[in-house]
Amino acid sequence: MDGVVRLARIPGKIKKRVWIREGDVIIVVPWDFQDDKADVIWKYRPPQVNWLERKGYLKS
């Protein structure tokens, strides 16, 4: 949302359970010491994305 392209690291607990593809809606937390890198902490499923769009949290 902030317009910065970041290289994101997927932690092991997420990597083993969830596939992340281009176009998925995810939450990332930028690193404090390197703004161009981040950690993935959550991936939204399609029904969750639809709900977020309906409520106005995401713009299509």
Phi, psi and omega in degrees: 000334182273359175083007180263132176274124183235150170270120186251141177262133179259113181297156184303322182293332177273321184300325184279342184251333192228137172268133178246125182240167177298134181096350178289152177264119182227163173252129176237150177243115179296148176288147179292324188263347176221108185286344181270005178232156183206170174245137175277128180243344181201143172239129178276140175277161182307317178296326178292321178296317178300317179296316179298322178292317179299321182279352176091011179281334178238146174255132183288000000 
